[in-house]
Amino acid sequence: MLAAWAAAPAQAADSQTGTSPAIVVDLTPAGQLRAFHPDETFGAGIDGAEQGDIDRLFTPHNIAAMKSAGLRPLTYRLRTEPS
């Protein structure tokens, strides 16, 4: 449904009734415009950390929690820009 909402053109609320126009989502196979696999499309990111943060952040408990989220793609930012 999110994809259908994101693809719908933005429309202002009706000035007389104050209501927004209805958005109709067709979930039948014939109504499919695009498809994606959520476990491949959505991912997670880890930002660079300060010295000593790795041992504090990547404990066995935290790693298990991260894996349980089901997000497969992972990005890591190294903070290589000058400070």
Secondary structure, DSSP 8 states (H G I E B T S, - for coil): -HHHHHHS------TTT----------SGGG------HHHH--EEE----TTHHHHHS-HHHHHHHHHT----EEE----S--
